[in-house]
Amino acid sequence: MSGTRSVDEHLADILRSVRPLEPIELHLLDAQGCVLTEDVLVPVSLPPFDNSSMDGYAVRVADVEKAGEDAPAVLEVVGDVAAGAGRPPEVGPGQAARVMTGAPLPPGAEAVVPVEWTDGGAGGGRADAMTAHSADPSGAAGEVRVHRPVAARQYVRGKGSDVRAGSVALEAGTVLGPAQIGLLAAVGCGTVTVRPRPRVVVLSTGSELVRPGAPLGPGQIHDSNSFALTAAARDAGAIAYRVGAVADDAATLRTVIEDQLVRADAIVTSGGVSVGAYDVVKEALTGLEGTVLGGAEPPGDGDGEDGRDGGGEDAGEPAEAAGSAGDTPRPPARVEFRRLAMQPGKPQGFGLVGPDRIPLFALPGNPVSSYVSFELFVRPALRALMGLEPVTRRTVTARLECREPITSPEGKRQFLRGRYEPPAAGEEPGTVHPVGGPGSHLLGSLARADALVVVPERTTEVARGDELEVVLLD
């Protein structure tokens, strides 16, 4: 174990060791949450044709320019124009076509009169709606009385009024959410080239751990870390796989990690990194030379599947993991264990393992320590793998609200849990209220927190009114 490092030094080492995953082509739904690596040009204008924005009647402007309540314009209805129907009828002088929202503007028509401005072809007063075609097919013929004039192009959505063919629909670097995927589908893009979501394998270590829902024996506790960290990885945008808790046996742990390499772009462990006699993570991940984790090819390697699954439509091609670029010399496969000048989360491990140099994060076992460590170190690395900026959470300055002064160990950066309240309009800064104590086992207070309150290394006491940096967790 090397000497004490700062939080910033450890994060910088991690970010130097990872690089964005190689782009792959995915179907749209598989690409949700991924980052575009190239501009997407619009192949087909949206909308692809002039269409109606209302249910009503397509008319020529001159035919209704003198229409009024007492003297409606009477027009011959020459047919229906429904969305997705075949060739629409042509509208000549004195004629109208009944048109539905989204249907093409028929030839000869210049505007659309909403059905509420007409008698709906019923011969009476104003209509509230059209009669369903299946109930009364005669509505596509006969006459319609129009009670109000319309201007040219009124209630018409012009071809390309949303996006035009040849323009940029989405720029490289865009994160694909529901709205972006909807746009891509609307302009006819079935696949896109993106950086895939990293696959993250999460496992806890400890013979005392029992799956939630199972009864507890003497000295046992429920495994919370693997669930919290899996959820955190998914929240960060990754595809996360939770592995059951591994007992305190170095050989078993090493075998489990080796087995997971095939489906991992990153591996996160919790527990077993301190100085106890049963801290097996350090034992299992020290001295990796000649092993699969140390970079040796496993027997029969090269014929298996890599396990990447974007959701079912398209598995894509396997993405290269960090450190496997072309002719660039690869870094050694090893894990380094460190002491960091922080609380909670002093013991940390990080390195690259396996033939593909997969990033491995060995986090401490206390629940709050592991979660804080994930937010500070693992989440930025996952965002770097995805090509996202910024990689860190948003930080703000906030005024501390507390009853009594809070002490902090000298020389360590302390991360208190807190609840942040944004400032009122025109005021600065917001406020933050500490939640619970500094203990690294206090899950109840962590669950109520939405921020981490940062106490600098050289500060030994903070009091009400002090302004501190706050990391926002939402």
N, C-alpha and C positions, 0 to 999 in steps of 0.2 A: 504494500500500500504506500502510495506516495504521500508527500506532505499536504498540508491543507491548501485547498484552492478556493478561489472566490466563486460566487454564483455566475458572474459574468464570464470568467475564464472557462468554467465547465461548459456553459452553453456555447461559447465560441468554438471550443474543441468539437462539440457535437455537430454544429452546423458546418464546420470545415470537412467533416467526415461523410456527410450525406449530400446527394445531388438529386435533382428531380428525376423521377422515373421516366423511362423512354415512352414516347407517345404511342398510342395504339388507336385503331379505328373501332368504334363501338356503335351499336344501335342506340337510338335516342334515349330510351328508358334506362339502358345500362350506363349511360353517360351522366346521369343525374348526379350532381355534386362534383363533377370533374371539371378540369380547366381546359379550355380550348387552347390549342397550340398554334393555330393559324386562323386568319380571318375567314369567315364564312360569307361568300357572296350570294346574293339573292338570285336563284336561277329562274324564278317565275314571279312576276309582279304580284303584289298583294294589295287589294283583291285582283284576281287575274282578269276581271272584266267589270264594266260598269254594272252596278247592281242596286237594288232597292234597299233602303234602310227602314222601310215601313211596309206593313200590310196595307194595300190600297189599290189604286188604279194608275197605270202608266198612261200618260196623256201627252198631247201636243199643247204647248203653252197657249197658243192663239185660240184654241177651242174653249178654254176656260177663263180667259182673261176678264170677261164681263160677268162671270158667275156670281150669284148672290143668294141670300136666304130666300128672297121672294121670287127670284128669277134664276133658278139653277140651270146650268148647262146640261143638256141631255145628250149623252153620247152612246153610240152603239158598242157593246162589249163583244170583242172579236175572239175572246179565248182567255185561258188561264196561263200564267207563267209561274210555275212552281220551282223551288230550288231543286236543282238536279234533274229537271225535266229536259226533254229534247228541244228541238229548234223552236224558239218562241214565234208567235204570230207577229206580223208587221202591223204597226198602228198607223193608219192613214188619217186624213182630215175627218173630223167628226167621230172619231173612234177612240176606244180605250181598251186596254187589256188588264184583266184582274191580275195583280202581281203580289207575290209573297216576299217577306223579308229575306234578303240574301239572294233572291232570284235575279237573273240577268235583266237589265233594262232592254225591252224589246226594240227592234229596229223601228225608227220613225218616232218613237216616244222621246220626250225631252225632260220630263219631270214625273214625279209620283205624287198623287193626291192621296193622303191618308184615308182609310175607309171611314173614319169618324167625320170626315168632311162631305160624305156622300150618303145616299140612302141605301147603300149596299146592294143596289139592284132590286130592292123589294118594292119600290114604288111609293114608299111612305116618307116619313121624316128621316132625320139623321140616324144612321146606324151606329151601334156600339162596337160591332164586330162582324166578321164575315160568317156566313153559315158554312159549316164543314162541307167540303166537296162531296164526301161520301153520302151525306144526308140530302144534299140538294145540288146535283150536277148542273142544274139549269143556271146556276150563278155564273157560269163561264160564258153565258150568252145573254141575249136580251138587251136591256138598256140600264144605264146608271145615271142618276142625277147628282151633279157636282155643285156644292153650295159655296165653294170658295175658290178663288184663283190661286195659282202657284207660279213661282218664278222658275226660269230655266235652271235645270240641274237641282232643283229643290228635292230633298229626300233621295238624292242619288249619291252613292259612294263611287267615286271615280276609280277607274283602273289605275293601280299603282299609287293610290292616295295614302296608303299605309307605308309600303316600301316598294321601290322600283327595281325591276330586273337589272342586275349588274351592280347594284349598290351593296355596301357592306351591311349584312344583317347583324352580325356579332363580331366583335374584334377579338383577336388573340388575347388570352389572359382572362376572358370572361368565365365566371363560374356558372355552370349550367343548373339553374333552378327551374321550377315549374313554368314560369313565364317564358324563359329562354327556350326551353324545350318545345313549348307550344308554338313559338315563332318559327323555329326550325321546321317543325312538322307542317306548319301552314304554308311555308314557301317550298315544300317538297323535298327537304333534306332528310333522308332516311338514316344516314350514318354521319358521324363526325369524328375528327381526330382530336384526341384529348390525352392529357396525362391521367392515367388511371388512379382511382382511389387506392391508397396503399393497403395491403393486407397485413393486419397486425394480429399476432398471436399473443394472448395474455394468459399467464399462469401464475398461481400463488404457490408458495412453498411452505411446508410446515406439517408435521405429523399430527398436530393438534386440530387441524382444520377439517370441518364437516360441512357438507353441502347444506344450504338453507333448506329447511323443511325436514331434515333428518334429526332424530333425537341426539342430544349431547351426552357423551360419556364423561367420566371424570377427567378434568383438565382440558376438555375440548371446547372449541368455540366455532361459530359459524364462519365460513369463508366469505368475507365481505369484499376484500380487495379485488379479487378477480372480477367480480360483478361491477364494482365501481369503476375499475380501470377499463373494462370492456365498454361500458357505457360512455366513458370519457373519450375513448378512441373513436367510437361511432359519432359522438358529438363533434369531434374534430374533423370528421369527414371520411374516416377510414372504414374499411370493411374489417370488422373485428371478429376473431374466433377465440372463445374462452375455452381453456383446457382445464380439466379438473385439477384440484389441488394435488401437488406432488409431495410425497413424504420426504423426511429429512434423510435422504440417501443420495450421495453424490453421483454414484453410477447410474441410478435410476433417473435422476434429474438430467444428466448429460444425454442419456438415451432419448428421453422425452423431447428435449430441445432439438436434437439431431433429426428426430422424426418430423418435427414441425417445419424444418427449413424449406421443404418442398412447397409450402403454401404461404410463406411469410416474406413480406418486404421489411418487416421489423418485428422484433420480439420484445415483450415487456414481462419481466418477472418482478415479484414482490416478496420481500423477506430474505433472510439468510445472507445479509451483506454486512453485518456488524462484526463484533469481535467475540461472539459466543462460541462455545465448543460445538454447537450444532448448526452453525451458519454455513450450510452446505453449498450455497450458490457460489461463494468464493472458492470453495474447494473444488466444485465441479468445473468452474470456468477459469481456473488457474492452470498453467502448463498445458496448453492445448496442442502443442506441436505433435504432428503425426496423426491427429484425430480429424474426424469430419468437421468438427467445430473449428479446428485449427486450419482448415482449408484443404484437407485431403479429400479427393473425390471418393464418394461412397461406392461400394461395390455395385456394378450394374448401372451406374449413373448415366443418364442421357436418354433413357427410354421411357421414363415416367412422365406423368402429367404434372404441370406446375401448379394446378389447382386454382388458377385465377378464374373467378366467376363473377361476371358483372351483373348477374341477375337473371340469366336464363336466355336472353335473346342472342347474345354473342359473347363467347368467352374471350375473343381477341387473341393477341399474341402475348407470351409472357414478357413482362417488363423486366429490364435489367435492374438489378439491385444496386444500391449505392456502392461505388468503388469499383465497378466492373467495366469501365470505359476502355474500349479499343486498345491502343498502344500505350496508354498511360500506365506507369507502374502502379500495381495495386498495393494498397497499404497492407500491413501484416494482419492476420486474423488473430486477434487477442482481445481480452477484456481487462480494463484497468479499473481497479477499485480505489476510491479516493475518499478523503474527508473534506467536506465543504464547510466553509464558514457561513452556515445558515442554520436556522431553527424554525420549524422542524425539517428533518431531511439531511442530517449531517453525513451519514454513510451513503455513497452512491457508487454505482458501477456502470461503465459504458465501454463498448467496443464493437468491433466487426467480427462476425463469425461465419464459418462455412465457406465453401468454394466461391460463393457469390458475394461474400463480405456483407452479410445482412447486419444492419444495426441492431444491437442488443442493449437494452436498458435494464439494469439491475437496480430496482428501487428498494428502499427500506420497507419493512413489514408493518410498522404502525400505520393504521388506516389514514390518518391525516397526513402523515409524512409521505406516504405513497401518492396520495392524490395531489398534494402540493407539488411534489417532484414531477408528476406527470404534467401538470400545467406549466411548470417552468422549463422543462427540458424535453419531454416527449412530444407534447403538442406542437412546439415550434419545429421539431424535426419532421413530424408528419406533414405539416404544411409546406415545409421545404421540399419534401418528396413529391408533393402535388404541384409544386411550382406556384404556390400562393404567396402573396405579400399583403400586409406584413405577416411575419411568422408568429409574432407574439401577441398576446391579448392587449386590448386597449387599456391604457393607464390614464388616470386623472389625478389631480391634486384635490384633497378633501380635508376639511377641518374635523379634527377628532372630537367626538362627543363621548365622554366617559366620566364616571363619578369620582374615581380615584386615579392618581397617576399609575402608569403601567411601566414596570421595569423591563429591560431588555439586556441580554448578555453582551458585554463589550466584545467587539471583534467579530460578532455574528450578525448577519442580516436576518431579522426575525420577520416571519410572515404570520400576522394575526388574522383570524377570521373576522369578518365584519359584514354589516349591512350598509349599503351606500344609498344615500338620498341625494338626487341631483339638485342643483341650485334652482331657485325660483327664477322666472324670467327676468333677465337684466341683472342677476346677482351672480357672484362668484366667491369662493368655490362652493361645492356641495359639502355634505357632512357624511361622516362614517361612524357607525356605532359598533364597537367590538362585540362579538358574540362568543360567549364562553371564555374559557381560559386558554393558556398556551399549550396545554397538554396535547401530545401527538396521538392520543387514543380517543379524543373527544369527538366521536362521529355525530352526536346529537347537535352540537353547535355547528359543525361543518355543514350539516344538512339545512341549517337555517341561514347560512351565509350566502351572499352573492358577490363577495369581494374578498381580496386579500389585502390587508393593511401592511405596508412595508415600513419596517423600522430600520434605518441605516445601521451599518456596522459600528459606527463611532457614537451612536446615541444609546445611552443607558437608561433613559427615562423619558416618557412622553406623557403629556397631560392634556386636559381639555383645552381646546382652542389651538393646539399645535396643528400645523399643516403637514400632511404626509402624502406620499405616493400611494395610490390605491390601484390594484389590478382588478379590473371588472371581469367577473366570471360569467355574466350573461350576455 
